[in-house]
Amino acid sequence: MTTEQLHELADALTILCSKSSVLKERDELRALMEENLKASAAAESPSDESRSQPQPTTSSDPSIHLTKRLQTMLSKIDQQLSEYDARVGTSLHTINTDAQGRISVKDLERALGVIKHRPDEEVGARVVRLLDVDKDGFVELEHVFGLIGREEGLGIVLDDEAQSILGQGNEIKAKGLKPRKEDIIVQE
């Protein structure tokens, strides 16, 4: 599997195992709300240096108005996310994990089937065999997510002919030449 396919698989599993359909968005929104609150508090409380100098009234400070407007907007977005989550809710939650954080092989196969760049059946079966190490019909989610950070991927090996073709392509690129029709199409 390619790195892109592994990322898509991890995203699909995250969504399909999630109890909320907007969990990621809510986390990001909460972080924004916290940043806005900190900015609001910083704008309202003058620094030590500015306390010694006379300050204009803070109610006319544009940064305070801006942070309050942002706070209102973020609250509205939070409310909309709550309403959306109430409607859609757990409809995407189709894969359950057990107490050890494992999913069934069938669920892994289903997740492989819904990603954008779906691998062919042979590659999918090989992925399942590699991930179900103890052959008990379950795969640990951490093992799937752990594949993303590894550079070696899933050990897909190219045969000698494929290596030769890649070598020829690299030679053409190294020389700065553009491929010719004869380089691409095999004449019979």
MODELLER restraints for C-alpha pairs under 7 A, 6 or more apart:
rsr = mdl.restraints
at = mdl.atoms
rsr.add(forms.Gaussian(group=physical.xy_distance, feature=features.Distance(at['CA:1:A'], at['CA:119:A']), mean=6.98, stdev=0.5))
rsr.add(forms.Gaussian(group=physical.xy_distance, feature=features.Distance(at['CA:1:A'], at['CA:153:A']), mean=6.95, stdev=0.5))
rsr.add(forms.Gaussian(group=physical.xy_distance, feature=features.Distance(at['CA:1:A'], at['CA:154:A']), mean=6.44, stdev=0.5))
rsr.add(forms.Gaussian(group=physical.xy_distance, feature=features.Distance(at['CA:3:A'], at['CA:148:A']), mean=6.80, stdev=0.5))
rsr.add(forms.Gaussian(group=physical.xy_distance, feature=features.Distance(at['CA:5:A'], at['CA:117:A']), mean=6.05, stdev=0.5))
rsr.add(forms.Gaussian(group=physical.xy_distance, feature=features.Distance(at['CA:6:A'], at['CA:148:A']), mean=6.05, stdev=0.5))
rsr.add(forms.Gaussian(group=physical.xy_distance, feature=features.Distance(at['CA:7:A'], at['CA:148:A']), mean=6.49, stdev=0.5))
rsr.add(forms.Gaussian(group=physical.xy_distance, feature=features.Distance(at['CA:8:A'], at['CA:115:A']), mean=5.87, stdev=0.5))
rsr.add(forms.Gaussian(group=physical.xy_distance, feature=features.Distance(at['CA:9:A'], at['CA:111:A']), mean=6.58, stdev=0.5))
rsr.add(forms.Gaussian(group=physical.xy_distance, feature=features.Distance(at['CA:9:A'], at['CA:112:A']), mean=6.25, stdev=0.5))
rsr.add(forms.Gaussian(group=physical.xy_distance, feature=features.Distance(at['CA:9:A'], at['CA:115:A']), mean=6.22, stdev=0.5))
rsr.add(forms.Gaussian(group=physical.xy_distance, feature=features.Distance(at['CA:10:A'], at['CA:145:A']), mean=5.98, stdev=0.5))
rsr.add(forms.Gaussian(group=physical.xy_distance, feature=features.Distance(at['CA:12:A'], at['CA:111:A']), mean=6.18, stdev=0.5))
rsr.add(forms.Gaussian(group=physical.xy_distance, feature=features.Distance(at['CA:12:A'], at['CA:115:A']), mean=6.69, stdev=0.5))
rsr.add(forms.Gaussian(group=physical.xy_distance, feature=features.Distance(at['CA:13:A'], at['CA:111:A']), mean=6.34, stdev=0.5))
rsr.add(forms.Gaussian(group=physical.xy_distance, feature=features.Distance(at['CA:15:A'], at['CA:21:A']), mean=6.96, stdev=0.5))
rsr.add(forms.Gaussian(group=physical.xy_distance, feature=features.Distance(at['CA:15:A'], at['CA:92:A']), mean=6.84, stdev=0.5))
rsr.add(forms.Gaussian(group=physical.xy_distance, feature=features.Distance(at['CA:16:A'], at['CA:92:A']), mean=5.53, stdev=0.5))
rsr.add(forms.Gaussian(group=physical.xy_distance, feature=features.Distance(at['CA:16:A'], at['CA:93:A']), mean=4.80, stdev=0.5))
rsr.add(forms.Gaussian(group=physical.xy_distance, feature=features.Distance(at['CA:16:A'], at['CA:94:A']), mean=5.43, stdev=0.5))
rsr.add(forms.Gaussian(group=physical.xy_distance, feature=features.Distance(at['CA:16:A'], at['CA:95:A']), mean=5.49, stdev=0.5))
rsr.add(forms.Gaussian(group=physical.xy_distance, feature=features.Distance(at['CA:17:A'], at['CA:93:A']), mean=5.38, stdev=0.5))
rsr.add(forms.Gaussian(group=physical.xy_distance, feature=features.Distance(at['CA:17:A'], at['CA:94:A']), mean=6.57, stdev=0.5))
rsr.add(forms.Gaussian(group=physical.xy_distance, feature=features.Distance(at['CA:17:A'], at['CA:95:A']), mean=4.96, stdev=0.5))
rsr.add(forms.Gaussian(group=physical.xy_distance, feature=features.Distance(at['CA:17:A'], at['CA:96:A']), mean=5.91, stdev=0.5))
rsr.add(forms.Gaussian(group=physical.xy_distance, feature=features.Distance(at['CA:18:A'], at['CA:93:A']), mean=5.59, stdev=0.5))
rsr.add(forms.Gaussian(group=physical.xy_distance, feature=features.Distance(at['CA:19:A'], at['CA:90:A']), mean=5.45, stdev=0.5))
rsr.add(forms.Gaussian(group=physical.xy_distance, feature=features.Distance(at['CA:19:A'], at['CA:93:A']), mean=5.74, stdev=0.5))
rsr.add(forms.Gaussian(group=physical.xy_distance, feature=features.Distance(at['CA:20:A'], at['CA:85:A']), mean=6.64, stdev=0.5))
rsr.add(forms.Gaussian(group=physical.xy_distance, feature=features.Distance(at['CA:20:A'], at['CA:89:A']), mean=5.75, stdev=0.5))
rsr.add(forms.Gaussian(group=physical.xy_distance, feature=features.Distance(at['CA:20:A'], at['CA:90:A']), mean=5.62, stdev=0.5))
rsr.add(forms.Gaussian(group=physical.xy_distance, feature=features.Distance(at['CA:21:A'], at['CA:85:A']), mean=6.25, stdev=0.5))
rsr.add(forms.Gaussian(group=physical.xy_distance, feature=features.Distance(at['CA:21:A'], at['CA:88:A']), mean=6.99, stdev=0.5))
rsr.add(forms.Gaussian(group=physical.xy_distance, feature=features.Distance(at['CA:21:A'], at['CA:89:A']), mean=5.92, stdev=0.5))
rsr.add(forms.Gaussian(group=physical.xy_distance, feature=features.Distance(at['CA:21:A'], at['CA:90:A']), mean=6.29, stdev=0.5))
rsr.add(forms.Gaussian(group=physical.xy_distance, feature=features.Distance(at['CA:21:A'], at['CA:92:A']), mean=6.51, stdev=0.5))
rsr.add(forms.Gaussian(group=physical.xy_distance, feature=features.Distance(at['CA:22:A'], at['CA:85:A']), mean=6.60, stdev=0.5))
rsr.add(forms.Gaussian(group=physical.xy_distance, feature=features.Distance(at['CA:33:A'], at['CA:71:A']), mean=6.87, stdev=0.5))
rsr.add(forms.Gaussian(group=physical.xy_distance, feature=features.Distance(at['CA:33:A'], at['CA:74:A']), mean=6.60, stdev=0.5))
rsr.add(forms.Gaussian(group=physical.xy_distance, feature=features.Distance(at['CA:36:A'], at['CA:67:A']), mean=6.27, stdev=0.5))
rsr.add(forms.Gaussian(group=physical.xy_distance, feature=features.Distance(at['CA:36:A'], at['CA:71:A']), mean=6.67, stdev=0.5))
rsr.add(forms.Gaussian(group=physical.xy_distance, feature=features.Distance(at['CA:40:A'], at['CA:64:A']), mean=6.29, stdev=0.5))
rsr.add(forms.Gaussian(group=physical.xy_distance, feature=features.Distance(at['CA:40:A'], at['CA:67:A']), mean=5.69, stdev=0.5))
rsr.add(forms.Gaussian(group=physical.xy_distance, feature=features.Distance(at['CA:43:A'], at['CA:63:A']), mean=6.79, stdev=0.5))
rsr.add(forms.Gaussian(group=physical.xy_distance, feature=features.Distance(at['CA:43:A'], at['CA:64:A']), mean=6.12, stdev=0.5))
rsr.add(forms.Gaussian(group=physical.xy_distance, feature=features.Distance(at['CA:44:A'], at['CA:64:A']), mean=6.94, stdev=0.5))
rsr.add(forms.Gaussian(group=physical.xy_distance, feature=features.Distance(at['CA:95:A'], at['CA:107:A']), mean=6.28, stdev=0.5))
rsr.add(forms.Gaussian(group=physical.xy_distance, feature=features.Distance(at['CA:96:A'], at['CA:103:A']), mean=6.59, stdev=0.5))
rsr.add(forms.Gaussian(group=physical.xy_distance, feature=features.Distance(at['CA:97:A'], at['CA:103:A']), mean=5.02, stdev=0.5))
rsr.add(forms.Gaussian(group=physical.xy_distance, feature=features.Distance(at['CA:101:A'], at['CA:140:A']), mean=5.93, stdev=0.5))
rsr.add(forms.Gaussian(group=physical.xy_distance, feature=features.Distance(at['CA:101:A'], at['CA:141:A']), mean=6.17, stdev=0.5))
rsr.add(forms.Gaussian(group=physical.xy_distance, feature=features.Distance(at['CA:102:A'], at['CA:138:A']), mean=6.02, stdev=0.5))
rsr.add(forms.Gaussian(group=physical.xy_distance, feature=features.Distance(at['CA:102:A'], at['CA:139:A']), mean=5.26, stdev=0.5))
rsr.add(forms.Gaussian(group=physical.xy_distance, feature=features.Distance(at['CA:102:A'], at['CA:140:A']), mean=4.16, stdev=0.5))
rsr.add(forms.Gaussian(group=physical.xy_distance, feature=features.Distance(at['CA:102:A'], at['CA:141:A']), mean=5.65, stdev=0.5))
rsr.add(forms.Gaussian(group=physical.xy_distance, feature=features.Distance(at['CA:103:A'], at['CA:138:A']), mean=5.48, stdev=0.5))
rsr.add(forms.Gaussian(group=physical.xy_distance, feature=features.Distance(at['CA:103:A'], at['CA:139:A']), mean=5.41, stdev=0.5))
rsr.add(forms.Gaussian(group=physical.xy_distance, feature=features.Distance(at['CA:103:A'], at['CA:140:A']), mean=6.38, stdev=0.5))
rsr.add(forms.Gaussian(group=physical.xy_distance, feature=features.Distance(at['CA:103:A'], at['CA:141:A']), mean=6.81, stdev=0.5))
rsr.add(forms.Gaussian(group=physical.xy_distance, feature=features.Distance(at['CA:104:A'], at['CA:137:A']), mean=5.82, stdev=0.5))
rsr.add(forms.Gaussian(group=physical.xy_distance, feature=features.Distance(at['CA:104:A'], at['CA:138:A']), mean=4.37, stdev=0.5))
rsr.add(forms.Gaussian(group=physical.xy_distance, feature=features.Distance(at['CA:104:A'], at['CA:139:A']), mean=6.16, stdev=0.5))
rsr.add(forms.Gaussian(group=physical.xy_distance, feature=features.Distance(at['CA:105:A'], at['CA:128:A']), mean=6.77, stdev=0.5))
rsr.add(forms.Gaussian(group=physical.xy_distance, feature=features.Distance(at['CA:105:A'], at['CA:137:A']), mean=5.32, stdev=0.5))
rsr.add(forms.Gaussian(group=physical.xy_distance, feature=features.Distance(at['CA:105:A'], at['CA:138:A']), mean=5.34, stdev=0.5))
rsr.add(forms.Gaussian(group=physical.xy_distance, feature=features.Distance(at['CA:105:A'], at['CA:139:A']), mean=6.33, stdev=0.5))
rsr.add(forms.Gaussian(group=physical.xy_distance, feature=features.Distance(at['CA:112:A'], at['CA:118:A']), mean=6.30, stdev=0.5))
rsr.add(forms.Gaussian(group=physical.xy_distance, feature=features.Distance(at['CA:112:A'], at['CA:124:A']), mean=6.95, stdev=0.5))
rsr.add(forms.Gaussian(group=physical.xy_distance, feature=features.Distance(at['CA:131:A'], at['CA:139:A']), mean=6.00, stdev=0.5))
rsr.add(forms.Gaussian(group=physical.xy_distance, feature=features.Distance(at['CA:132:A'], at['CA:138:A']), mean=6.09, stdev=0.5))
rsr.add(forms.Gaussian(group=physical.xy_distance, feature=features.Distance(at['CA:132:A'], at['CA:139:A']), mean=5.24, stdev=0.5))
rsr.add(forms.Gaussian(group=physical.xy_distance, feature=features.Distance(at['CA:147:A'], at['CA:153:A']), mean=6.51, stdev=0.5))
rsr.add(forms.Gaussian(group=physical.xy_distance, feature=features.Distance(at['CA:172:A'], at['CA:179:A']), mean=6.85, stdev=0.5))
